[in-house]
């Protein structure tokens, strides 16, 4: 019988995604500690940060780095070790691997190679922030970090203008002021929970309107890592069908209109109209996205 494409080809080795605390070192499971102790190798985002956790629990498993800047080189190294029978645990500085993290690429590579992947659940900053926000948790959309590139960022902000679900973003302190102002300009004066230093001694959640949050950080220097939880649009100014189109990527949105028989130029015009962009903006975002891959 032919082997199913859904079943791993190799069982000797394994990639284990292991959630680590987002602040308080006590927020780690017994399963996670057991996996860290028994692994052949731990791949971590920053070995200096990871050693603090491992030292706290007297864990001496060999450690190597896997991060955004070396992932292309290290993926092959780690895959070969797993195929040779090693159990490798992947951790990030804080939270769950593959969430706004290059671990996502390693998971895809392992799956394509037929390698078994398992995940040990635990802390995730955006879920913690959502539960603290006081905003609707029934339906939400997680956007991670907004793109640094202006045109791509503008396209995402435009699509979020019509978002009725609660919106969750990550942001670094040095970009927080600019991001809050951009959000206010794009979304209007919605409610926001600005969460910082979650689970740590100086944990803080500010529940304000976007205008108030932007003003607050003009006179208070942002410190720590931030999670922003923003109220979804309360009314629905566009038909449900169009709202569903705005949930698509630009490429998917374009493909939808081309599937209806429109040529590429006409389809780009339709996408631009839906999203409140110029056709040139749509073109530049599509071309820029391809060049950036």
Buried (B, 14 or more C-beta within 10 A) or exposed (E): EEEEEEEBEBEEBBBBBBBBBBBEEEBBBEBBBEBBBEBBBBBBBBBEBBEEBBEEEEBEBEBBBBBEEEBEEBBEEBBEBBBEEBBBBBBBBBBBBBBBBBBEBBBEBBBEBBBBBEBBEBBBBBBBBBEBBEBBEEEBBBBEEBBEEEBBBBBBBBBBBBBBBBBBBBBEBEBBBEBBBBBBEBBEBBBBBBBBBBBBEEBEBBBBBBBBBBBBBEEEEBEBBBBBBBBBBEEEEBEEEBBEBBEBBBEEBBEBBBEEEBEEEEBBBBBBEBBEBEBEBBBBBBEBBEEEE
